[in-house]
């Protein structure tokens, strides 16, 4: 699904950025140019980022 209509950024683009090592909204904003136009995508983008980081943390704690 499209998260940022201004820049054509999807939820998968955001998930891929997290998988590639981005750890914050700021990093992903810089990588993808996310949220730099109207900003309406920021809340949804932050939610996706937090969810992905939580999944990664859960996998790490299970593996440990």
Secondary structure, DSSP 8 states (H G I E B T S, - for coil): -EEETTTTEEHHHHHHHHHTT--SHHHHHHHHTTTSSS-TTHHHHHHHHHHHHHHHHHHHHHH-
